[in-house]
Amino acid sequence: MTAREGAAGARIVDRGYQHYTGERRGIPSALRAIMIGTMKRSLGFKRPGSAKVFPFLLVAASFLPFIIVTGLRLLIGDNISRRVAADQLWPYWRYFNWLGLVVLLLAALAASEALCPDRRQRVLSLYYASPVPPLLYLLGQALAVALVLLLVAMLPPLLLWVANVGLAQNPGVYWQAHWDEGPRILASGVLLALLNAALGLAVSAFTERKGYAAGALIGGTIVISIVAGIASTVGGGAAKYALLIDPLLSGPNVARWFLGHSLDRNIAGPAWLAVELTTIAVCAALVVRVYRRLAF
């Protein structure tokens, strides 16, 4: 076909401006889309196989005590140990000690995945051009990270409690004596997830690279934990309160207080709770401040 023939076959179509006629789902739908996308990326969905390994190992590690204890009780019965009651083979407070590190590692992955890619790819302006203001964007990301962390911070010990009720010789009697442990586990898991989500998002707000954010969170937590441990040991009586700044101890100690177990260095439970709530509030305010000052 010659150039003349091609030009003769060309058409100019002027359809004018047309309004969008599809369904308008509003801000709740946008918030839900942000949350679902972040949760999927954090857990490795729709990503290469290598990106699924670490989240899967962390989730498996969180459920491991529940699987082992429940499996032993199903296979052997309640006569596993003469010294320890069957429902105390892995106490709930010890479960939260175990989950403290697991939740931190998952927070390093999920929080960096929530904030860093959008900044690195310069797409925040696209979010803000839609009916998604910065605060709503941050709310969606924070809820997504918190829900991912709740998967490992609350669900495994809660399932262990359900298994203890169901496998008791008299479930009704056991329920009457231990029903209050369920709400305490729920509250402990929620606070542990919120604490680590807040810390992870606060660190991730200062960098565009996921590796830097994850490394800073894990490395910084380890350094703070070591410094707090040394300060509480070397110093005098009041120096024990240096442990309050240790993120690895804060969440588990609040859980131990809720569950009626002794606390590290006999520091009062309200002190641990106050520090945890203050940390969450400060980290949230810091993230909001950083994102309000970002220029695109």
N, C-alpha and C positions, 0 to 999 in steps of 0.2 A: 504494500500500500504506500502510495506516494505521500509527500507532505501535504499536497493540496487536498488529496482525498481525506487524510486524517483531519485536516482543519475543517473540511466540509462536514465531517461526522461529529464534530464537537458540539456540546450543548452547554449552555449556561443555565443552571437551575437556581432560581431565587425563591426559596421557600419562606424567607422571612423569619422573624423571631417567633419561636413557639414555646409556650410554657410547659414545664414538666408536668406530665399527667399521671405519673406513677404514684405509688403509695408513699406518703411522707410519715416516717415512723418516729421522727423527733429525736430529742436528746437521749431518752432512755435507750433507744436502739443504738445510738452512737457509743454510749457508755458501755453497753453490752458487747459491742464489736471490739472495742479497745481491750476489754477484759479477756474475752475469749482468745483474741489473737496473741496477747502476751502470755496467757496460760499455756497455750499450745507450743509457743516457741520455747518457753522455760522448760517444758517437759520433753522437748525434742520432737514433737509432732511435725510432720511435713518438712523434716530436715534430714540430712544424711544420717546414716546409721551410727557414725561415730558420735554425733551430737546427742544420741539417745542413751549412750552407755552410762555416763556419769549420773544423770537424773534417775535412771533405773536403779543403779547401785544404791543411791541414797534412799530412795523409796523402799527398796528391799531391806536395807539395813534398819530402817525405822520399824518395819514389821517383823524383823527377825525374832526378837524376844517373845512377841505374841505367838508367833508360829511355833517356836520351840516349846514354850510352856504349855500352850493349849494342846499341841501334839502329844507331849508326854502324858498329860492328864487323860487324854482320850485313849492312849495305848496302854498305859500302866495303871491308871486310876489314881485315886487320891493317896495311895500308900507309897508315894515316891520318897518321902523323907519322914523320919520319925521326929526330927527336931523342928521342922518348919511346916506350918500348915500349907495345904495345897495351894490356897489362894495367895500365899505370901512367898511363893518360889521366886517371883520377880515383882517386888512391891512397886506400887505406882510411882512413889517418889524416886525410886532407883531408875524407873523407866524414863522419867524426865531428865535425870542426870545423863542418861545415854543419849536422849534426844537433843540435848543442848548443843552438842557439836554437830550432829546430823543436820539440824535446822539451820545452823550457821552456814554450813557448806552449801546447802540448797539456797539459802538467801543470797549468798554471793553469786550464784548462778542466775537466779530468777530476777533479782533487782538490777543487775547489770544488763540483762536481756530486756528488761522493761524500759529503761531510760536511754541507754547508750546508743543503740542502733538508730533511733529516730534523730538524735542530734548529729550523729556522724554522717547520716545520709541527707541532712538538711531538709527534713520533711515536716518539722514542727509548724512551719508557716502554713502548710496545707491543712493541718488539723485546725489551726486557729482561724483560717479563712472560712471554715464551716462553722456550724453552731456549737463548736466545742472550745470553750474558753480554756485558758491554762489551768485553772483550778479543777475543772471537770476532767481534763486530760490527766492531771496528776491523781485525781481521785480514782479514775479507772485503772491506772497503772498500780496504784497502791492496793486497791482491792484485789487485783489479779495476783500480785505477789503474795498478799496475805492469804488468799485462798489456796495457792499452791503450797505455802508453808503449813497451812492447817491440815493438809493431807498427811503430813508426817508428824506434826506437833500435837494433834488432838486425836486423830482417828485411831492410831495403833493402841494407845493406852485405854481409849474408850472401848474398843473391841475386846481388850483383855478384861475389862470390868464386866462387859456383857457375857463373856465366856465364863468368868468366875461365878456369875449369877446362874447361868444356865447349867453349869456342871456341878453345882453344889448338890449335896445329898438331899436337901430340902430347899429348892429355889425360893419358895415363898418366904420362908423364915430368913434365909440369907438376904433376900431383897429388903425385908423390913429392917434388918440390922445394918445394911450397907447401901441403902438407896442414895444417901447423901453424897457418896463418893462420885457418883456420876456427874452432878453439877460442878463439883470441885475439879474434876478432871477437865470438864469443858472449859471452865474459867482459866485453869492453868494453861491449857493448850492454846486458847485464844491469846492470852497475854504473851506467851512465848513466841507465837507467830508474829504478833504485832511488834514486839521488841526487835526481832531480827529483821522484819520487813522494813521498819523505820531506819535501823542502822544501815541496811543495805542500800536503801534508796538515798539516804543522806550522802553516803560515799559516792554512789553512782552519779549523783547530780553534778559532780565536779569534773567529770571526765567523759570523753566521747568513746573511749576504748573499753570494751568489756573486760579484757584481761587485766588492765590497770585497776578497774573498779573491784573486781573479784579479789585480786591479789592484795589490794590495800585493805579491804575488809577483813580478810583472813589474817594477813600479817599484822595489821593493827590490833586486832582482837588478841592475838597471841602475845604481842608485846605488852599490851595493857594488862593482860592476865598475869604475866610474869612479874611485871613491876608491882602490881597490887599484891601479889603473893609475897614478894620480898619485903615490901614496905610493912605489911601486916605482921611479918615474922620478926623483923629487926627492931621495929619501934616498940613503944611501951603499950599500956593498956588501950588507949584510944586509937592506936595505930591499926587495930583490927578492922576498923571501919573503912580502911583502904580497900578491903575486899568488895565493898559496895560498887566500886567502879568497874569491876570485872564482868563483862557481858556474858561470859560463860557460866558465871555463878548466879547472876541476877534472876534469870528465868527459872532455873531449877530450884532455887531457894524459895521463891514465891510459891512454886508448886508444892514444895515440902511443907511450907507453912499452911497452905490451904488443906493439905492432906494430914496435918497433925503430926508431922515428924520433926525431929530436932534439926536445927539450922547450923550452918557453918559458924564456928566461933561464937555461938549463942547470940548472934546479932538478931535483934527483934524482927519479926516478920513484917510489921508495918514499915520498917525502914527499907527493907528490900523492895516492897511494893511501891513505896514513894519514889525511890530511885528509878525503878522500872517505868512508872508512869511519866516521870519527869523526862527521862531519856526519850520516850516515844514522842512526847509533846515538843521537845526541843528539836529533834530530828525532823519532825513534820514541818515545823516553822522554818527550819533551815532550807528544806527542799523548796517550799513555796517561795521563800525569799530569792533563792537562786534563779528559779524559773521566771519570776516576775522581772528580773533584771537582765534576762537573756535578750540579745538583739539578733534579729534574723535578717 
